Amino acid sequence: MKLILSTHNVTLTKAIEDHVLDKLDKLDHLDRWAVDARVTLEHDHKRLPEKQFSCSIRLGVRGPDLFAIHADEDLYTAIDKVAKKIEQQIRKRHSKRKARKHKQAARGKQRLKDNGL
């Protein structure tokens, strides 16, 4: 997966980069078809102290991209929460696909049963 990491008013340290890469590795494990990830880390001094740091992730996958954003008082917490939001979106998307396949298979079985085969 290709990673584009950008920052606004945040110094990108090795620890922050490693934390982001660790979270993206988990997301890559969940959806191996992910093409790229765009991570934006921001620090806004003018916001409330509870929402100074924000993190957004846009995960490029087949079909519509997945996007999540979260603001918090701690950058690491914001990264964790936004990764969890993307993980939930991946799981929801996967279960929808799985349900669609089961529904089609059940329809096919019903047709065979109705035709007496």
N, C-alpha and C positions, 0 to 999 in steps of 0.2 A: 504494500500500500504506500502510495506517495503521500508525504506529509508536507504541508505548508504551515509554518508556525510564525505568526506575526504578533507583535506587541505594540501597545500604545501606552507610554508613560510607565512602563515596567522594564526593569533591567532583567534580561533573560539570563538566569544563572544555570549552572549545570544541574543543580538540584531540581529546579522547576522543570527544565527540559526532560530530565529523567522521569519525573512524576507524570508529565504529560505522555511520554512514550510508554510508560508502564500501563496507563489507562487505555491508550490506543491499542496496545498489544492485546488486551482483554477484549476490546471491541472487534479487533481483527479475528480473534478466535471465534467469536460468535457469528460473524458474517464474513466468510472468507472471500466473498465476491466484491468486497468494498474496493473501489478504485483509488480514491484519494480522500484525505481528511484535511480540512482547513480549520486550524485552531487560532482563535484570536483572544489574546489576553489584554485586558485594559484596566487602568487605574485612573479613576476620576476623582480629583480632590474636592470637587464641588458637590458631590452627592452626599447623602446621609452616610454616616460612618458604617451603618449596617450594610450598605450596598456600594461600597467604594470599589471593590474589585469585581470585575465581571469576566466571564469566560464563555465563549461561544464555539460550538463545533458544527461544521457542515460536513457530513459524511456522504461522499459521492458513491452511490450504488446504482445498480440497474433499476430503472424506473425513477420515480421522484426521489430527490436527495433527502436525507434526514438532517434536521436542524434543531439545535437546542441552545438555549442561552440561560445563564444563571448569574446573579449578582449576590455577593456576600461580603462580609467584613474581612475574610481571610481568602487569599488567592487559592491556596490548596483545597480549601473547602469548596470553593466555587468550581474548581476543576473536577473534584469528586462528584459533586451534584450533577453537573452537566453531563459527565460520562454516564452516570446512572440513568439520566433521562434518555440519552441516546440508546443505552442498552435496553430500556423498556420499549422504545420504538422498534428496535430490531426484533425483540421477542414477539411483539404484537404482529409485526409484518410476517414473521415466520409462522406463527400460529394461524394467521389468515390464509396463507398459502396452503398449509397442511389441511385446514378445514375444507378448502376448495377442492383439493385432490380427493379427500374422502367423500365429499358430496358427489363428485362426478363418478367415482367408483360405485357408490351406492345406487346412483341412477342407472348405471350400466347393468348392475346385477338385477335391478327391478325390471328392466326391459327384457332381459333374458328369461326371467321368471314369468313375465306376462306372455311371452311368446311360446312358452311351454318347453323351453330348452333346458 
